[in-house]
Amino acid sequence: MLHLKAVYQPPENNIKEEELAHEVISMMSVIKSQLSKQQEMKLCSLLGHVKLSLLFKASVHGFNATAFHQKCDHQGPTVTVAYNKSGYIFGGYTSKDYAQTYQYIADDNAFLFSFKASEVDEAPLRVVSTDANQLLHDGNTGPHYVSMVFLYNDTATVQSNPGTYNFNPVEMHGNDLQLSECEVYRVEGLDKLMEKPWRNINWSLEKRTSLMEAIAGWTPSTASVQKARVLLVGAVGAGKSSFFNSINSVFKGHVSFRANTGIAGTSLTKQFRVYPVQVGSKTLPITLCDTMGLEEGLNTGLDIDDFTHILKGHIQDKYQFNPVMPLQSDSLYFYEKPTLKDKIHTVVYVLDACKIKLLSEKMIEKLAALRTKAMRMGIPQMVLLTKVDEACPYVGEDLKHIYQSHYIYRMMNEVSVQLGVSLNTVVPVKNYSKALELDLHTDILLLSAMLQIIRTTEAFFDDLS
């Protein structure tokens, strides 16, 4: 305290020791995260079930590399979070230590990310490097992700040069390279894998063959129905159309794209589509029906009245959805007297594993309303959890870790609770949304999900008998 007096209390100031101590404590207390709770949850959706511990805050410690390394070297996995006045929150994650080795670091888990502070429900942008050996440069600069250098030249700026990380600068930071803040967090509690898988799955080529034979050889137990109809329902971008494309690819023997897929703010599926899966000259005994994506806003996305019409078999293939007005009984696409074969026999909700924690109350309420409607009609239901490889880095590294991932297990449990479904009706899959060649493990996970859909559908026909 004597030292503090000598430095901070010149003779002309009459500041008491207690006041000075209080001032120092107050200065320390202001060092807190700029992330809101929702923004932190969005960031953690890319990292798994982790805790973020603030190590460095440029507005407090200084917009320079020396201060950054003093606080962040030898801290294990870290995530850099930068903010600009254009409303972008962006940065990078590395699982490696900063140690100023002046070398390029190979880190299979590293990625860049971005989202807008105002877009609460939009999934973050996630970009990985195209060069496995040059993901991070560990020198005496600020956080250096090769394509982006934070605290560039010891200033409140970022150097941005897409290349190793191939991103669109407008999407990443709105071309605003001036930083209003830069924070670095230690990422704590990264899950390791379970010692044993909690569901057993056979990953052999023989299993793939037996699954395909079981699916192709199944027939509905009701004579009047030759092909069971399964309705895929989910939010925009969850992977409904991709799931059909993926199943179709497995039976075709190569990756194919029949249903429209992509990235858009609203549903790419504008029509009700009925997709049979071709197996040589025949088709599978189960037909996948695709719908407009669910959206939160009023008069947007799939309407609950249209959902009801689909379940009852009133809507015909290629009907153009109108979110403002559901299908009317005088429409050419309204099937007035549907029979059992025209109705939906199972509803499958398709959810993005990366967005489970970002589901809004409105979306959960909408899903609950659909579930209630289907239950009252005696239609069995299940859930597909997509993009599991993006949600958990261990699963992304090896799909066989799917039932050993603590994070995926927690997400499946969360879905079970949020939607009020049994855990054994929640099944994870990886769609063919990026790959150009088939993969054995992806096929087995997809086929296992399809077999579970068939078993769920059997319950519908069992109830009839």
Salt bridges, closest charged atoms under 4 A:
GLU17 OE2 - LYS5 NZ 2.31
ASP73 OD1 - HIS69 ND1 2.70
GLU181 OE2 - LYS57 NZ 3.51
GLU183 OE2 - LYS57 NZ 2.48
GLU188 OE2 - ARG186 NE 2.84
ASP191 OD2 - ARG410 NH2 2.28
ASP290 OD1 - LYS240 NZ 2.96
ASP317 OD1 - ARG273 NE 3.07
ASP342 OD1 - LYS341 NZ 3.34
ASP352 OD2 - LYS387 NZ 3.39
GLU390 OE2 - LYS434 NZ 3.41
GLU414 OE1 - LYS357 NZ 3.68
ASP443 OD2 - ARG208 NE 2.77
